Amino acid sequence: MTANNIVNKSNKQQIKKIWALAWPVMTGQFLHTLMVIADMWFIAGLGSVEAAAAGTSISVIGVIHVLPFLIATGVIALVSRFTGANDQENIKAITINGILLSVIIGLITTVIVYSSIDKILWIFGEANINVLEQSKIYIKVALIGVPFFFYNATARGIIQATGDTKNPVKIFILMNITNILFDYIFIVLLNRGIGGAAFATVIAEIGGFILMSLLVLKNIYSWKVSGIVDTVQLKLTTSLRILKIGIYSVLQMITRPLTGLVMYRIVLAQGVAAGAAFGIGGRLFNFVFIFLTGLGTAMSVLVGQSLGQKNLEAAEEIVKQGMKLALLNMLIFAIPFFIFPQYLMGAFVDDIEVIKVGVDYLRICYLGVIFVVFPFVFGSAFTGAGDTFPPMLASVLGNWGIKIPIAYILTGIYNFGTNGVWIAISLSVVIEALVIIIWFSKGKWKEKSI
């Protein structure tokens, strides 16, 4: 067998490993995206004010939904390493500490946000009062499901890190079906408005909590409840180990939704149509990230397991193949976003102004989003290695250093309008990509000790 044949065979094997872990996550993410689209479709049917309010309130909830990764990122890195080393005792120790942390932090977050809703909505400035009132209704209901979301995110990370990506996705699928079903019941049949959409999500999260608990009991504890009872204790050293890895990751991930809140303020200042277009367009971009989400999950797990086995060559090969797959994904989605974006927007609204603004949003932003392959692929490798500082640094510089200042300059000084916001978003992704490329090229992630 020639050297080229050996290399090609190795490449194919790595792609098969990536695909085996990635496709269930992709399937779940695809169905989740359909659920998000259906959610927006039901809400947009209520009017442009409700559509803008949904985008506004979901941008707030989006910040909250990043916080569980303070725990989830740590447990993924540690459990994948211990899985590679076949260390069952440490897997159980990380599992119980991760779950307890998620519940505690989830409850604290819910109480803080509920008592501060008016102060939080102040971020959006002089936005349409009706939009803000509808947003408050959505957020108050959605907060009920936050502790369950924290738990589900952590439990899903634990199970996926062991190599089981199929069962969490099955639960995810059931949750999405439940969400869509109750969207129809609460919004169409019972006429509960935007609050009905939020309550549908809460019911789905509670159902996911029940099913995810059973999966953890089965996969980690082999149906032995006594195994959980014996290990239920929050160990400070283990908890700090999890949080040490997760802190940079959550700072990275929370940067985008936090800056998203500021961007929404800038967008809403351009009018209700701009806010509606931003909300709808943001959900359409979810389709772009379906494949990347599954790919990122698979890469994080495989890189972590490879490093746990001390196989640096395998970890490097996973990154190379992952980059090829990510670039292919971006080329495919360039077709609808550049050629017929008006039809994508028109599927949600018949407001000519919203469609026009939305078309510019999709085309301009995609020019920058193409570069997201680098933060996604390299960021996944960093996460699998437990080296979460570089992705955080890249995200902070791109979002706070570029996106917000450029958006203010182009809308406030040079009067580019909403296109100034879209240009700022594109530039921020390009800068984030450049930073993480430079850091990744140093190769220190392969030597990270956790």
MOWO-V103314 format. One line per field, one symbol per residue. burial: 1 if it has 16 or more other ideal C-beta (glycine too) atoms within 10 Angstrom, else 0. A space follows every 50 residues. Layout:
burial->???
//
This chain:
burial->00000000000001101100111111111111111111111111011111 11111111111111111111111111111111110010001111111111 11101100110010001001100100110011011111101111111111 11111111111111111110111011011101100110000111111111 11111111101100110011100000010000000001101110111111 11111111111111111111111111111111111111111111111111 11111111000001101110111011001100100110001001110110 10011011111111111111111111111111111111111111111110 01110110011000010111111111111111101100110000110101
//
